[in-house]
């Protein structure tokens, strides 16, 4: 083992090669980049927000495109999405993720059952 010692009457410190190696390994470990993956809780939270949107739209029966887009942007301010109602697709621009989550809901109007769905790219 290599050691560097300074004389007792000189100001300084002792330093070992072993300590240098340990410190270098510690620095290497701390500088490794950590990749953040979407957690399952994040996906569950997004699905819950989609459900909430559908519940509100069905309860208020307000299916105007402008209002649907505004509500979507409030819940998902940066994500890209798609709303499908009465066979019409409404696209919302935003950041596209590698995963997509789609939730559908059904409502009864004028003697007919209709579907509304929300898709979010996270």
N, C-alpha and C positions, 0 to 999 in steps of 0.2 A: 504494500500500500504506500502510495506517495503522499507525503505530508509536507506542508510548508509551515515552518515555524519561524517566528521572529524572536529575536533575543529578548530576554526578560526586561531589560532596561529600555527597550524601544517601544513606542506606542504602536499598537496594531492588534492583530488577531491571528489565530491559526485557522487554516482552511485545508480541508482534505479533498482529495480527488473523489472520494466516495460521496461526500456532501455535494460536490459539483454535479455528479451524475444524477443523484437523487433530485436535485433542484431542476436539472434539465428535463428529467422524465416528468416531473410535476408540471412544468411549463408546457410540455407537449400535450399532456392530457387536458390541461385547461384550455388550450387553443384549438382542440378538435371541434369542428362545427357540429352542432346538434340540429338534425332535421326534425322539424315539427310536423307530425302527421295529424290529420283530423281525428279527433277522438270520437268514440261512439256517443259520448254525451253531447258533443257539438251537433252531431247528426240528429240525435233525438230532439234536441232543442229546436233545430230547423224544422223538423217534422211537426212539432207542437205548434210552432208559429204558423205553418201552412194550415193546419187544422183550425186554428183560431181565425185566420182570414176567411176560410170557407164558412165557418159557423156564423160569423158576422154578416157576410154577404147573403147567406141564405135567410138569416133572421130579418135583415132589413130589406131583402129583396131588391137591393140596389145593384143592378148589373150593368150600369153605364160604364163604357170602356175607360173614360177619363177617371172615374172614381176607383175602378179596379186597379188601374196603374198607380194612382196616388197611394192607395192602401198598400200595395205590394212594395213600393219604394220606401214607405215608412217602416215596414217590417224587415225588408232586405235592401238597405240603402245602396250596396255596392254590387250585389249579385245580379247575374243575368237570370231571366226567368221567362216563363210562358204560362199564360192563363188560357184555358180552353173552356168556352161556354157556348151552348147552342150550336156546336159544330164550328165555331169561329175561334181561331187561335190569335191571341194577343201577345206579341213578343215585347219583352222589356229588356232594354240594353243594359249591359253592365259587365262586371268581371266574370269570366267563365271559368269554372273550376273543373276538376277532372271527374267529380262525382255529380250525379243528378238525383234529386229526390222528388218524387211525384206523389201527391195526395189528391184523392177524389172525394167528392161529396155529392149527395143526391137531394133534390128538393121536388116538391109537388106543386105545380102551378097550372091552372086552367085544365084540370082533369088529366094532366100528363106528368110523368116523372121525367125530370131532366137531370143532367150531370154537369158538375162544374169541377175542374181540376186545376191544380197549381203545381208547376214544376220549377224547381230552383236548382241552379248549377252551383255547387259549393266546392 
